[in-house]
Amino acid sequence: MFDQLPPLLEQLKTPDYLHLVLHPVLVHGLLLCGLLTFFCLILRQKGALAVVLILTALCAGAAFPYLTIRTEMIPEIQLSQSGQLASEIEGVTTAFSKVVWIYYAISGLAFLAAATLPLKKKVWVPLTILTICATLYGAGLAACYHLRESRIYHPNIESTGQILDLNTPLTPSTVPPGQEIPSPSAATSNTP
């Protein structure tokens, strides 16, 4: 593992890979921060709450470098895809750029909640609750964009040509949970 560390560090310096590393911070980082903030609020641990709120602000703030790097990388990413998929990649970036303000708001709200912790008035409680709700919403929104983009690169998730619309609910599978999906190539055998 340690022999792979220098090539990994070199790849982190390239925008091709760095924007791929930053996106999970918006999904997993914000989800974890939202849950930790909730538990710190319930347990009334102000020190831990301050740390988690600052971490939340940093995770939400990762939207800026992510979008900046991704926007710069769009032409190179599109060169590796077909026409329709290339336009969908640009569409995901454009759609995300329209909602990036949500992550800036989460970052500001988390910093504000952390700054009000030392005050005698309990202004930090509603601010922290609002931060938790916004953080979990932001993590879910980032996960939706991640799913939309995953469908571009992984045709096994959804067939090529079907573009996920975030306003359309996903249809459930017709196979009941716990049952295997029948293989179309499986031959039926007539056993006595």
C-alpha positions as CSV (number, residue, x, y, z in Angstrom):
1,M,0.0,0.0,0.0
2,F,2.7,2.5,0.9
3,D,4.4,2.0,-2.5
4,Q,1.2,3.3,-4.1
5,L,1.2,6.5,-2.1
6,P,3.6,8.6,-4.3
7,P,1.6,7.9,-7.5
8,L,-1.6,8.7,-5.6
9,L,-0.2,12.0,-4.4
10,E,0.9,12.8,-7.9
11,Q,-2.6,12.1,-9.3
12,L,-4.1,14.4,-6.6
13,K,-2.2,17.3,-8.2
14,T,-4.0,16.7,-11.5
15,P,-7.5,18.2,-12.0
16,D,-8.5,15.1,-13.8
17,Y,-8.5,13.1,-10.6
18,L,-8.9,15.8,-8.0
19,H,-12.5,16.7,-9.0
20,L,-13.4,13.0,-8.7
21,V,-12.0,13.0,-5.1
22,L,-13.9,16.2,-4.1
23,H,-17.4,15.0,-5.1
24,P,-17.6,12.3,-2.4
25,V,-16.8,15.0,0.2
26,L,-20.1,16.6,-0.8
27,V,-22.0,13.3,-0.4
28,H,-20.3,11.2,2.3
29,G,-18.6,14.1,4.1
30,L,-21.8,16.1,4.5
31,L,-23.9,13.1,5.4
32,L,-21.4,12.1,8.2
33,C,-21.2,15.7,9.4
34,G,-25.0,16.0,9.5
35,L,-25.3,12.9,11.6
36,L,-22.4,13.8,13.9
37,T,-23.8,17.3,14.4
38,F,-27.1,15.8,15.4
39,F,-25.5,13.5,18.0
40,C,-23.4,16.3,19.4
41,L,-26.5,18.5,19.7
42,I,-28.4,15.7,21.5
43,L,-25.4,15.0,23.9
44,R,-24.9,18.8,24.4
45,Q,-21.1,18.5,23.6
46,K,-20.3,22.0,22.7
47,G,-16.6,21.4,22.0
48,A,-17.3,18.5,19.7
49,L,-20.2,20.4,18.1
50,A,-17.9,23.3,17.3
51,V,-15.4,21.0,15.6
52,V,-18.1,19.2,13.6
53,L,-19.7,22.5,12.5
54,I,-16.4,23.8,11.2
55,L,-15.8,20.4,9.4
56,T,-19.3,20.7,8.0
57,A,-18.5,24.2,6.6
58,L,-15.3,22.9,5.1
59,C,-17.1,19.9,3.4
60,A,-19.8,22.2,2.0
61,G,-17.1,24.6,0.9
62,A,-15.6,21.9,-1.2
63,A,-18.3,22.6,-3.7
64,F,-16.4,25.6,-5.0
65,P,-13.1,23.9,-5.9
66,Y,-15.1,20.8,-7.2
67,L,-17.2,22.9,-9.6
68,T,-14.3,25.1,-10.6
69,I,-12.1,22.1,-11.5
70,R,-15.0,20.2,-13.1
71,T,-15.9,23.2,-15.3
72,E,-12.3,23.4,-16.5
73,M,-12.2,19.6,-17.2
74,I,-15.5,19.4,-19.2
75,P,-13.8,19.6,-22.6
76,E,-11.4,16.8,-21.8
77,I,-14.1,14.6,-20.2
78,Q,-16.3,15.1,-23.2
79,L,-13.6,14.0,-25.6
80,S,-13.7,10.5,-24.1
81,Q,-17.5,10.1,-24.6
82,S,-20.0,10.0,-27.5
83,G,-22.1,13.0,-28.5
84,Q,-25.1,12.3,-26.4
85,L,-23.2,11.3,-23.3
86,A,-20.9,14.3,-23.8
87,S,-23.9,16.7,-23.7
88,E,-25.2,14.9,-20.6
89,I,-21.9,15.4,-18.8
90,E,-22.1,19.1,-19.6
91,G,-25.8,19.1,-18.5
92,V,-24.9,17.6,-15.1
93,T,-22.3,20.3,-14.6
94,T,-24.7,23.1,-15.6
95,A,-27.4,21.8,-13.4
96,F,-25.1,21.5,-10.4
97,S,-23.8,25.0,-11.0
98,K,-27.4,26.3,-10.6
99,V,-27.7,24.7,-7.1
100,V,-24.1,25.3,-5.8
101,W,-25.4,28.2,-3.8
102,I,-27.0,25.7,-1.4
103,Y,-23.5,24.5,-0.4
104,Y,-22.3,28.0,0.1
105,A,-25.3,28.6,2.3
106,I,-24.6,25.4,4.3
107,S,-21.0,26.5,4.8
108,G,-22.0,30.0,6.0
109,L,-24.7,28.6,8.2
110,A,-22.4,26.1,9.8
111,F,-19.8,28.8,10.5
112,L,-22.5,31.0,12.0
113,A,-23.7,28.2,14.2
114,A,-20.2,27.5,15.4
115,A,-19.5,31.3,16.1
116,T,-22.7,31.6,18.2
117,L,-21.8,28.6,20.5
118,P,-20.0,30.8,23.1
119,L,-22.9,33.2,23.5
120,K,-25.1,33.0,26.5
121,K,-28.3,33.2,24.5
122,K,-29.0,29.8,22.9
123,V,-29.1,31.1,19.4
124,W,-26.9,28.3,18.4
125,V,-29.6,25.7,19.0
126,P,-31.9,26.7,16.1
127,L,-28.9,27.5,13.9
128,T,-27.5,24.0,14.5
129,I,-30.9,22.4,13.8
130,L,-31.1,24.4,10.6
131,T,-27.5,23.4,9.7
132,I,-28.4,19.7,10.3
133,C,-31.4,19.9,8.0
134,A,-29.5,21.8,5.3
135,T,-26.5,19.5,5.5
136,L,-28.6,16.3,5.1
137,Y,-30.5,17.9,2.2
138,G,-27.2,18.9,0.6
139,A,-25.8,15.4,0.9
140,G,-28.9,14.0,-0.7
141,L,-28.8,16.5,-3.5
142,A,-25.1,15.7,-4.2
143,A,-26.0,12.0,-4.1
144,C,-28.7,12.6,-6.8
145,Y,-26.1,14.3,-9.0
146,H,-23.7,11.5,-8.4
147,L,-26.3,8.9,-9.4
148,R,-27.1,10.9,-12.5
149,E,-23.4,11.0,-13.5
150,S,-22.8,7.4,-12.6
151,R,-25.5,6.4,-15.1
152,I,-23.4,8.0,-17.8
153,Y,-20.2,6.0,-17.0
154,H,-21.8,2.8,-15.9
155,P,-24.4,1.5,-18.4
156,N,-25.3,-1.4,-16.1
157,I,-27.1,1.1,-13.8
158,E,-29.4,2.2,-16.5
159,S,-29.3,1.6,-20.2
160,T,-27.5,4.1,-22.4
161,G,-29.7,6.8,-23.8
162,Q,-32.0,7.1,-20.8
163,I,-31.2,10.3,-19.0
164,L,-32.1,10.7,-15.3
165,D,-34.4,13.6,-14.7
166,L,-34.1,14.8,-11.0
167,N,-37.8,15.7,-11.1
168,T,-39.0,12.2,-12.1
169,P,-39.2,9.6,-9.4
170,L,-37.3,6.4,-10.0
171,T,-39.5,3.3,-10.7
172,P,-39.1,0.3,-8.5
173,S,-37.9,-3.0,-9.8
174,T,-40.5,-5.6,-10.6
175,V,-38.4,-8.3,-8.9
176,P,-39.4,-8.8,-5.3
177,P,-36.6,-8.2,-2.7
178,G,-34.6,-11.3,-1.9
179,Q,-35.3,-13.0,-5.2
180,E,-32.7,-13.4,-7.9
181,I,-33.2,-11.8,-11.3
182,P,-33.8,-14.5,-13.8
183,S,-31.0,-14.7,-16.4
184,P,-32.3,-14.5,-20.0
185,S,-29.6,-17.0,-21.1
186,A,-30.5,-19.6,-18.5
187,A,-31.7,-22.7,-20.2
188,T,-34.7,-24.6,-18.8
189,S,-34.1,-28.2,-18.1
190,N,-36.7,-30.9,-18.1
191,T,-35.8,-33.0,-15.1
192,P,-38.1,-35.8,-14.0
